[in-house]
Amino acid sequence: MKELAQHLQTLGGIQLSAAQYRDFQLYEQSLIEWNKRFNLTAIRNPEQIRIKHFLDSLSCLLAMGGSSMERVVDVGSGAGFPGIPLKIACPEIKLTLVESVGKKADFCRHVVRVLEMRGVEIVQERAEVIGQDETYRQRYDWAVARSVAEMPILVEYLLPLVRVGGSMLAMKGEGAPAETQTAEHAVRLLGGRLRRLAAVALPGVAEERFLVVIDKIAATPYEYPRRSGVPSKKPLHHISRKPAL
């Protein structure tokens, strides 16, 4: 984990304890072992896991640091990214992982057991369903997601889960500026306002990375999110607007 420690210096000098590095080591070992049986992630090389999974996940702290992070929800978490690395680095977070695929949800449960984590809930369900569940709706300081959907769809997954005064964070690739522009209508409709679009450089990774931060400034109308499957089939930017009278 020496490489991870060195790379963390590029993220504002994030400091981790020996126990936290040990947790990352156990997480890495579990990921490699499970990948022999299940296709959890295409990244299997240890060094690439540390950079493209662990370091990439921790880059969220560049945007989240200094704000309230008491309750965080990670939507479409897959093998636990970025939620579990954030929980390792910030143990005080009350974390909800949302993952609809059974084998990936099972892996997250396994990691939580192995690392003896407390304050983690794993919900095997679609984002549209929990977004209409009062247990989760507008309850979180932060809703985060990585590589889940294009921005007009993603804001409908995330913003309904964020409390007014909280924020959503989308981890995006080089298409982030264009995607964010196409999501302007959806962001306004769902009670959000774009705060920042920040570029992130990962060591040895040529592809551009961006953190898109949207603040929740008003309650999301109750008709959103729409029922399962509708946001991806009919993104909000495709909805025609009524002409002004």
N, C-alpha and C positions, 0 to 999 in steps of 0.2 A: 504493500500500500504506500510505499515511499513516493511513487509517481503521483498518486492521488494527492498526497500532502503537498508536493511541489506545485502541482497544477492549481491547487486551491489558492495559492498566492495570487493567481491571476484573477481570482474572484473576490478581490478586496481583502485577501488575507484571512479567509475563514479558518478558524481554529477548531480542531477536533481533538478529543481525548483518545488515549490508547484504547479504551473500551469501545469508543465509537468506530475507530478504524477496525477493531476486531469484528464489530457487527457488519461492517461493509465486507470484510473478508468472508464471513459466514454467508452473507447474502450472495456474494459472487459464487461461492462454492455450490450453493443450492441452485442457482440459476444454471450453472454449467451442468450439474447433475440432472436436473429436470429436463434440460434441453436435449438430453440423450434419448428421452422417451417422448417428449412432447415438443411441438414447434412453438415455443413461447416467444422467441425473438431470433432474428436472423444474425444478431451479433453474438458471437460465441468466444472470440478471442479475449483473454483476460484484460489485456491492455486496452482493447477497444471497449470492453464493458465499463472499465473505469472512466474512460473519457466520454464515450457516447451515451452511456446510461447514467453513471453516478455523477460525473462532473456536469453533464448537461442538466440533470435534474436539479443539482444544487445551484445552478446559475439562476434559478427562480429567486433565490435570496437577494440577488441584485435589485430586484423590483419589490420584493415583499419585506425586506429588512426595514426595521424602524416603524412598521405598522402593526396593528393588532393581528396576531396570527393564532388566536386561541382556538378557533374552529376552522378547519380546512377540509374541503372536499376535492378529491381527485377523480375526475370523470373519464371513463374509458381507460382505466389505469393499466390494463394489460398485465405485465409481470411486476407491477408496482411502481411504475415511473410516471411522474416524479414523486409521488406521495411518500413511498417508504424511505428513500434517501432524505427527504425533507424531515421526516419523523426521526430518523437517526440523528440528524444534525441538530434538530430542535425538539427534544423529547417532550416538551411541555404541550406541544400541539395535540389537540383532539382531532384525530384524522378519520375521515370516512373515505373508503375506496369504493368506487362504483365500477363494476365490471360485469358485463352480461354473459361472457363466455365462461362456462363452468371450469375448464381446466386451468384457466388463468386466475379465476377467483380462488380455486383450490390452492394454487401455488402461493398466492398472497397470504392465504390462511396459514400455510406451512411456514412461510418466512416469519410471520407474526409470532407463531409458536416458538420457532427456533430462537428468535431474538428476544423472546419473552417480553414483547411489547405490550404496554397498557395504553388504553385510550385510543384503540383502533377498532373501527367497525368496517366490515366488508359486506357490501350490499350487492348481491348478484341480481342485477335488474337493469333495465334500460333507463337512460337519463330522462326520457320523456315521462316515465312513470314516477320516478322519485321527485321530479320537478313539480308534480301535482299533489304530492304527499305532504301534508302539513308537518310531518315529523322532520322533513328536510327542507321544505320550501322556504326560501328567504331566511335561512338560519345560519349562514356561514360568513365568516370574515373574508375568506378567499375561496373561490372555485377555480381550479387549475386543470389544464388538459394539455396533452402532447400528442400531436399527430392523430387526432381523432376525426376531424372533419374540417371542411372549409369554413371560414369565419362566419358567413351568414347563417350557417347551420349551427356552428359551435356556440354562438351567443344565445341561441334559443335553448341549448342544453344547459349552459352555465349560469346566465344571469338570473333565471328564476330561483336558483339556489342561494343567491347572494343576498344578504341583508342590505337594506338601504344604509349607505355609509361604508359598505364593504367593496370588494373589487373582484374582478375575474382576470385571470392571466392565461393567455394562450401562447404556447411555445410553437413557433412557426419557422419555416424555412424561407428561402429567398423570395417566395411569392407573397410574403406577409404584407408589404405595402399595398399591393394591388388588391389582395383579399380584404384587407381592412377597409379599403375604400368602398368595395362592393357591399360591405356590411353596415354602412352608415345608417341606412334606414332601419335595419333590424336593431341596431344598438339604441337608437332614439326610441323606437317603439317599445322596447323591453325595459326602458328605464335607465339606460347606461349613457356614459359619456367617455369618449376616448381620452385617456390621460397621456400615454406615451407609447412610442414604438421604438424600442431600444435594440440595437445590434449587439450580438454576443459572439465573441471569437473563442472557439475551442481549439486547444493545441493539436496541430496536425490534421485538422478538419478544414477542408477547403470550402465546403458549402456554407453559405451565409445562414446565420441563425438570428432570430428575432424574438423578443419578449413583447407581446402586445398586452397592455394593461388598460382595462376599461373599468371605470368607477361606476358604482350603482348609486344613482342620484334620485331615483323615484321607484315606487313599487312597480313590479311587473304586472300587467293586466292578467286577470285570472284565466283568460282563454289560452295563455301560453305557459309552458310548452304545449303544442298541439299533440294529438295522440301519436303513438309509436309509429315511426316510419314516415310521417307526414313532413317533418322538417327537412329530411334529406331529399324527399321527392319534390317538395315545393318550398324551396328556401324563401325566406321572407323578401329578399330582393326581387323575387320573381312575381310577387303579388302586385297586381296593378293598383295604383293609387287612384282614388276618386278625384275627378277634376274639380278644381276650385269653382265655386258658384260666383 
